[in-house]
Amino acid sequence: MIQQAIKDLVCNHINDREAATKYLNSKVFISHCDIAGYPAGLRDTLNEMLLLSRPQQKVVVELVMEELAKKKPLREGLNIEGVNMN
């Protein structure tokens, strides 16, 4: 669910983007991230990403998805091009 929401943040359908943004800013998102072992700063990074241009957002989403797919110890945080997600 988390990964689909991340992808939906940059999709072409406004309803999906709005739903993903609502989920991102919900308490449920934080709970799901904790269960999945994703870093606490993931939400902050994604919210900051939303301030970027659409092409930049797509690049950041690709980088985030690559890092999440690696399944490294995520509690240590992700560092994507100088963006610390702790």
N, C-alpha and C positions, 0 to 999 in steps of 0.2 A: 504494500500500500504506500509506503514512504517513497519508494523509488518511482512509482507511477505518478505520485503527486509532484515529485521533483520534475519529471518530464512534462507534466501538464502545466507547470509554471511558465513554460516557453512554447506551448503548443499554439496553433492558430485559432483555436476555438475559445472565445471569450468566456463562455460558461464554464469550461473546464479550468481555465486559468483562474477565474474567480473562486471556484470551489477549492482548487489547490491552495490558493492564498488563504482562504478561510481555514482550511485544515492546518496549514503551516503555522498559523497563529493561534491554534487551539491548544488546550491542555493535553488533548489526546495525542497530538503530534509529539510532544515532549515525552509522554508515556511510551509511545511506540518506539521512539528513538532510544530510550533507556532500555527497553526490552531487547531491541536489536543490537545494542551495544554501540550505537552511533554516538559521536561526540556531542556534548551538550551545546557546543557552539554552532552546530549545523544550522539551526534555525536562524541565528544571527547572520551567518554567512549568506544564506538564501535570501533573507530580507534585504541585505546589502546588495546582493546581486540584482534584485528587482529595480534598483536605482540606475543600473547600467542600461546601455542601449540594447535593443533586442538581439543584434548579432553577438554582442559581448555576453549577454545572458546565456545564449546557446552554447558558447564556448565554455563558460563556467559550469553549466549543467553537465556537459560532457566530461569535464575534469572531475567534478564531484562524483559522477556515476562511476568513472574509472576507479577512483579511490575507494568508493564503497564496495565495488566488486572485488577488490584485492583481498578483502576479508583479513586485513592485518589488524593487530590490536587497536581497534578504533578508539578506545577510551584514552589512548595517548594523544589523540587529536589528529586532524588532517592538516597538511600544509600544502596548499595549492598556490603555486606562484606567489609566495609571500603572504598568502591569506591564512592566518592561523585560525583554526576552527575550535580552539579550546576555550 
